[in-house]
């Protein structure tokens, strides 16, 4: 595993609790760190085998363009977007800073930090695997009878790896 980061992304955007902040706008800085497997790209030197920095920047830019009252809400939207597009990420961490916030005195920044880990353990064999959406392991590999799924969840919990779910599939996902 390796840690990939993009620091100091700056945006002028229209966020803030007060209407005046949303009209005038302000400066924001975003840092994003992604933990992912880097062994393959270390050998292939191919962009498709890693996390693309441009993808992170563009996702952040899209969310920064949508006004929010609270930077916590904005940070969560950015996290959700990154989670949905960075399928190889084992962990995502971000820090969103509001620069020179209007607090009535000199303050360089306010910020919020979020971190999400996507590594879960299989309830049956104990193997770790990535899961970006709740319940994703059930629909990701094919079709399974609802009764079988209920029994597996009852016996092993909500997270089942591909190897353990395979024998229970009625149809593999093609």
C-alpha positions as CSV (number, residue, x, y, z in Angstrom):
1,X,0.0,0.0,0.0
2,X,1.0,3.5,-0.6
3,X,-0.3,7.0,0.2
4,X,-1.0,9.4,-2.7
5,X,-1.7,13.0,-1.9
6,X,-2.7,16.3,-3.6
7,X,-2.2,19.3,-1.3
8,X,-3.0,22.9,-1.6
9,X,-5.8,22.8,-4.1
10,X,-7.2,26.4,-4.0
11,X,-10.7,27.5,-4.9
12,X,-12.7,30.7,-4.8
13,X,-16.2,29.6,-3.9
14,X,-19.4,30.8,-2.3
15,X,-20.0,29.0,1.0
16,X,-20.9,30.1,4.4
17,X,-23.6,30.3,7.0
18,X,-24.3,33.9,6.3
19,X,-25.9,35.0,3.1
20,X,-23.2,37.7,2.7
21,X,-20.5,35.0,2.7
22,X,-22.4,33.1,0.0
23,X,-22.7,36.3,-2.1
24,X,-19.1,37.6,-1.7
25,X,-17.3,34.2,-1.7
26,X,-14.1,33.3,-0.2
27,X,-10.9,31.3,-0.6
28,X,-10.7,27.6,0.3
29,X,-7.8,25.1,0.4
30,X,-8.2,21.4,0.1
31,X,-5.8,18.6,0.8
32,X,-6.6,15.0,-0.1
33,X,-4.7,11.8,0.7
34,X,-5.6,8.4,-0.7
35,X,-4.2,5.1,0.6
36,X,-4.1,2.6,-2.3
37,X,-2.1,-0.3,-3.7
38,X,0.9,1.1,-5.6
39,X,2.8,-2.0,-6.4
40,X,1.3,-2.6,-9.8
41,X,1.9,1.0,-11.1
42,X,5.4,0.8,-9.7
43,X,6.0,-1.9,-12.3
44,X,3.8,-0.9,-15.2
45,X,4.2,2.9,-15.1
46,X,0.5,3.1,-16.4
47,X,-2.0,5.7,-15.2
48,X,-4.8,3.2,-15.1
49,X,-3.0,1.3,-12.4
50,X,-3.2,4.1,-9.9
51,X,-5.2,7.0,-8.6
52,X,-5.3,9.9,-11.1
53,X,-4.6,13.3,-9.4
54,X,-6.6,15.1,-12.1
55,X,-9.7,13.0,-11.2
56,X,-9.4,14.1,-7.6
57,X,-9.0,17.7,-8.6
58,X,-12.0,17.7,-11.0
59,X,-14.2,16.0,-8.4
60,X,-13.3,18.6,-5.8
61,X,-13.9,21.4,-8.3
62,X,-17.4,20.2,-9.1
63,X,-18.4,20.0,-5.4
64,X,-16.8,23.4,-4.6
65,X,-19.0,25.0,-7.3
66,X,-22.2,24.0,-5.3
67,X,-22.8,26.5,-2.4
68,X,-23.1,25.1,1.1
69,X,-23.7,26.8,4.4
70,X,-21.4,24.6,6.4
71,X,-17.9,23.4,5.3
72,X,-18.6,20.1,7.1
73,X,-21.4,19.5,4.6
74,X,-19.2,20.5,1.7
75,X,-16.4,18.2,2.9
76,X,-18.7,15.3,3.2
77,X,-20.0,15.9,-0.4
78,X,-16.4,15.9,-1.6
79,X,-15.7,12.7,0.4
80,X,-18.8,11.0,-1.0
81,X,-17.8,11.9,-4.6
82,X,-14.3,10.7,-4.1
83,X,-15.5,7.4,-2.6
84,X,-17.8,6.8,-5.6
85,X,-15.0,7.3,-8.2
86,X,-11.9,6.0,-6.5
87,X,-12.7,2.3,-6.5
88,X,-9.0,1.4,-5.7
89,X,-8.9,3.5,-2.5
90,X,-8.5,1.7,0.8
91,X,-8.7,5.0,2.8
92,X,-9.4,8.6,1.9
93,X,-8.5,11.5,4.1
94,X,-9.2,15.2,3.4
95,X,-8.8,18.6,5.0
96,X,-10.9,21.5,3.8
97,X,-9.9,24.9,5.0
98,X,-11.7,28.2,4.8
99,X,-9.0,30.9,4.5
100,X,-9.3,34.2,6.2
101,X,-12.8,33.5,7.6
102,X,-14.8,36.5,8.6
103,X,-14.8,36.1,12.4
104,X,-14.2,39.7,13.5
105,X,-10.5,39.4,14.0
106,X,-7.4,37.9,12.4
107,X,-7.8,34.2,11.8
108,X,-5.8,32.5,9.1
109,X,-8.2,29.6,8.6
110,X,-10.8,27.3,9.9
111,X,-10.9,23.7,8.8
112,X,-12.6,20.3,8.9
113,X,-10.9,16.9,8.5
114,X,-12.7,13.8,7.4
115,X,-11.3,10.2,7.0
116,X,-13.0,7.1,5.7
117,X,-11.6,3.6,5.6
118,X,-13.0,1.1,3.1
119,X,-11.3,-2.0,4.3
120,X,-13.7,-4.5,5.9
121,X,-13.2,-8.1,7.0
122,X,-15.1,-11.1,5.7
123,X,-17.3,-12.4,8.5
124,X,-16.8,-16.0,7.3
125,X,-13.0,-16.3,6.5
126,X,-11.6,-13.1,8.0
127,X,-10.0,-11.9,4.8
128,X,-9.8,-8.1,4.3
129,X,-11.4,-6.6,1.2
130,X,-12.5,-3.2,-0.1
131,X,-16.1,-2.1,0.2
132,X,-17.1,1.4,-0.8
133,X,-20.8,1.1,-0.4
134,X,-22.8,-0.6,2.4
135,X,-24.0,-4.0,1.2
136,X,-21.8,-3.8,-1.9
137,X,-20.5,-7.3,-1.5
138,X,-23.9,-8.8,-2.2
139,X,-24.6,-7.2,-5.5
140,X,-21.1,-6.9,-6.8
141,X,-20.5,-10.6,-7.7
142,X,-23.9,-11.8,-9.0
143,X,-27.4,-12.9,-7.9
144,X,-28.1,-14.6,-4.6
145,X,-31.4,-15.8,-3.2
146,X,-32.8,-13.4,-0.5
147,X,-33.2,-16.4,1.9
148,X,-29.6,-17.4,1.4
149,X,-28.4,-13.8,1.9
150,X,-30.4,-13.6,5.1
151,X,-28.9,-16.8,6.4
152,X,-25.3,-15.7,5.5
153,X,-25.8,-12.3,7.2
154,X,-27.3,-14.0,10.3
155,X,-24.3,-16.5,10.5
156,X,-21.4,-14.3,9.3
157,X,-22.5,-10.6,9.4
158,X,-23.0,-8.1,6.6
159,X,-19.5,-8.4,4.9
160,X,-18.7,-11.5,2.8
161,X,-15.7,-11.6,0.5
162,X,-15.9,-12.8,-3.2
163,X,-14.5,-16.2,-2.4
164,X,-17.0,-17.0,0.4
165,X,-20.0,-15.7,-1.5
166,X,-19.2,-17.5,-4.8
167,X,-20.6,-20.9,-3.9
168,X,-24.0,-19.3,-3.0
169,X,-24.5,-17.3,-6.2
170,X,-27.3,-18.3,-8.5
171,X,-25.7,-16.4,-11.3
172,X,-22.3,-14.7,-11.6
173,X,-22.1,-11.1,-12.6
174,X,-20.8,-11.0,-16.1
